[in-house]
Each structure stands twice: as C-alpha cells, then as structure tokens.
C-alpha cells in the first residue's frame, strides 16, 4: 500500500528569479579566500585527529564510545576540508587543492577525484529526479518492480538504516573509473589506485600490530561514526519530506538551490569540528564560498531571501521524521509514503 504525503514548502520562488540574481545579493567579501583561516583550521583538524588516536590508546573501555564519536566527527571535519578542495575553495592553486584533498580523504579511503566529480554533478543537478546522484528517490513503478528483498532493503536504507546510506553510495559509484571519460577517467583511476594501494599497505600493518580488535577500535568504529554524519548531513540537507525532487522538465535551478537545501543547526561541537557544513544553503548557491564565510553569506540570505529558506534543528524529532517514513516519487502526487517499511 502506498499513500501520499503533503509537501510543505516555503513561499514559491518566482520563475523569473534566476540563480545569478540570488548570488548577486551576497556580499563580495564572502568569496574571498583567506589562506590563514584555511590552513590554521586544517592544522586544528589534524590536531583533533591525533588527539583522538591518543585518547583511544589511553582511555578506559567505558569511555571509548565517546572517543569514537569525537574521532569520527573529527574525520568528517577532515573530509569537509577536502570538500572545499574539491570545489577549489580551499586554495587558489589547483595543485594545492588536489594534494590536500587526496591526503585528507585517505584516512576514510575515499577516492578524491571520483568524489569531486560526482559531487559537483550533484551540485549542478540538485534534487533533479533521476539525475541527482545523492539520495535520489525511486519512482513508484520502479519500487513495485523490485524483488521483495530489494523492496526490504530500499525501505531500510531510506528508513532506520539511513546512517549507512553513504557507505553504499561510496562503494557503489566511487571506484568505477571506467564509467568516466577522458581526463576524468585518468584522474579517478589515480585516486582509486592511491586508495587501494594505501589500504593494501596500511590495513595489514594495523592487523599485524594491533590485531582484529585494534583494527575495529582504531579505524572501523571511527569510520562508522564518520559515515553516520556523512549520511545524516546528506539526507537532512536534501531529502526531508518537505523537499520534492522534480523531473527535468519541471526542475528550476534557483528554486532547487535556494528552497530545496536545508540549513540545520547542530550541537556547537559538531559545527566546530565539521567547519559549518550545516550552513548549507549558500554553499549550494555557489561553491566558490569558502567554509569560513558561509555564516556571513547565510546572514545575507536571511535578510534578502528569508521567506524562502528551509531551516531545521537537529533533534530526535528530526531523526524520527526522516527515518520513520520511506519515500518514493510519483508523477501526480510527488512524494509517496511506504507505510509497510517497518516490516
């Protein structure tokens, strides 16, 4: 049984308003890169990761869960630095962006160029049905054609198991360099081979020196916390029930980037360690804004476009909202709810 659910949206954006009109209202200084802020926060983030490993060594067993949370959150902070590198907003030098991006992605075994190219595709086609590559909902007819096992998995990955969604996304599309063309294929192949070779060296060393529990303690569990945040940020930013995906013929770029992206307030320590990635609306309007200028850009959007912004606060109620309903897309009714997802 499939039932429809209403889509609650902010005031509709006029079709005459283009993305460039919104960007033009942002202060010019938000586009200015500050090398001191970029490098100092990178060093701060590296220090947090080193501290996390030290705490894993000295902490008693009952404090390990807290350390895993700290370390996993610090690792996604490193990833956010690489995220800026992928958008070329970390440095004005291309080779610096690529070097830093590769290095900070290695601890979580992410192929940098594959992520960079695919993520920029997501930015270009945000919430465009069947084109966006981040949490794109299946159509009703597709779901009905799934095997019972695939229907069960779809309900889980769009429900209570959302927190491993980024793992399936990472494994499914980021290692297939043959799906890219030309220079991009060469770049992705380099990143994939770098990750594979690094893992082939590092993982046996970890197993040999620390054993299976050492691998779980020092790498796997922090990596799982990292993916919890990776999945949560992504699903909250773009796939709340209030945000529709639109077919290409109905999709509007300005509306998708301004109204289809969520600003979410997280606990202060998450925002600190993750470099304000939660201040997401200005980042989707233009990736040229470095992370440390996002709050100023968002304040400008509040002043000029406040009635169109989607804002939430991270809470148990929010988790229940996006994890207790499983969504499909239907041409006539937009989102559909799959009530049997709990089975």
URPEFEN-V408444 format. One record per helix or strand of 3 or more residues. SS is the DSSP state (~ for helix, > for strand). FROM is the first residue (numbers start at 1). TO is the last residue. If there is no record, write none. Layout:
[[SS & FROM & TO] [SS & FROM & TO]]
This chain:
[[> & 2 & 4] [~ & 19 & 23] [~ & 28 & 31] [~ & 35 & 58] [~ & 61 & 86] [~ & 94 & 106] [~ & 112 & 124] [~ & 140 & 145] [~ & 148 & 157] [~ & 162 & 173] [~ & 177 & 179] [~ & 182 & 238] [~ & 253 & 259] [> & 262 & 265] [~ & 268 & 273] [~ & 281 & 285] [~ & 291 & 308] [> & 310 & 313] [~ & 316 & 323] [> & 327 & 330] [> & 334 & 338] [~ & 339 & 342]]
